Amino acid sequence: MAKWTAFPHVDKAYAYTGATLKTNWDRLHRGDCEPFPKDIKSQEAWIAFHAGEYEKAVEAGLGAGTSGYNAADKAICIYANYLEKSEARKLKLFEEAAARCEELQKKEPKNVNAYYLHAYALGRYSQGISVAKALTRGLGGKVKASLEQALKLEPRHADAHIALGTYHAEIIDKVGALIGGMTYGANRDTGMAHFDKALKLNPDSAVARIEYANGMIMLLGKARMKDAEKLYRDAAKCTPLDAMERLDVELARSELED
């Protein structure tokens, strides 16, 4: 079993109990609209997730059965995206999460994060192998379909809006507006609208600002660099309530230093 990289910013503020988890749940999950778990094992998985104990979150989530799948898969996705050093293992983890999300979609077709996390895992996997290669394998269509289903089930899902904005941005960046629109349904105005919606739904989000900044440059060009830089500066000033948010803030800070 490969060793998991430890979360490098351990903070007592991210150590929730069952009671404090419930109290802070709405703010912690404003981005993904995940409902508060009823069973203790799933709560334990989410407590581990928010503390940055991603390996523990995966074990606890899978141990809880399907009720803990979202905690396990989100832990895998965030860990793989930010902390896993091996590119090969990173891709494997994304594939694992995507496959489990497909399983959950069949069992619970109204589980919004079974679709969102599926899109997240496939989207990050696609970035890992190159967006162009992913498009030839039909992964772009799968990402778009899962995100659209997530938003159909929950229109206030800020993270799905972020991801769909990124979809439009990356398609146009890689193949251009004409081919992107005709072949993949990508559109500049639609992409920008998704980013704007995400930030309105989750105004405390660092990652919404980061992805908005990146997407803005891909969609509108370097003429918007000052706006993008401001989004990064604002992201770096956000106050993180858990490990995932801390990783987002640290990413913004490191980009500003480069």
KACOR-V461820 format. One record per backbone hydrogen bond with DSSP energy under -1.0 kcal/mol. CO is the residue of the C=O (numbers start at 1). NH is the residue of the N-H. Records with the same first field share a line. If there is no record, write none. Layout:
CO->NH, NH
//
This chain:
11->14
12->15
14->16
17->21
18->22
19->23
20->24
24->28
25->29
27->30
29->33
31->159
39->43
40->44
41->45
42->46
43->47
44->48
45->49
46->50
47->51
48->53
49->52
50->243
52->54
53->57
54->58
55->59
56->60
57->61
58->62
59->63
60->64
62->65
65->68
66->69
68->72
69->73
70->74
71->75
72->76
73->77
74->78
75->79
76->80
77->81
78->82
79->83, 84
86->90
87->91
88->92
89->93
90->94
91->95
92->96
93->97
94->98
95->99
96->100
97->101
98->102
99->103
100->104
101->105
102->106
103->107
104->108
108->111
110->112
111->114
112->116
113->117
115->119
116->120
117->121
118->122
119->123
120->124
121->125
122->126
123->127
124->128
125->129
126->130
130->134
131->135
132->136
134->139
135->138
138->142
139->143
140->144
141->145
142->146
143->147
144->148
145->149
146->150
147->151
148->152
149->153
150->154
154->157
156->158
157->161
158->162
159->163
160->164
161->165
162->166
163->167
164->168
165->169
166->170
167->171
168->172
169->173
170->174
171->175
172->176
176->180
177->181
178->182
179->183
180->184, 186
187->191
188->192
189->193
190->194
191->195
192->196
193->197
194->198
195->199
196->200
197->201
198->202
202->205
206->210
207->211
208->212
209->213
210->214
211->215
212->216
213->217
214->218
215->219
216->220
217->221
221->224
222->225
224->228
225->229
226->230
227->231
228->232
229->233
230->234
231->235
232->236
235->238
242->246
243->247
244->248
245->249
246->250
247->251
248->252
249->253
250->254
251->255
252->256
253->257
254->258
//
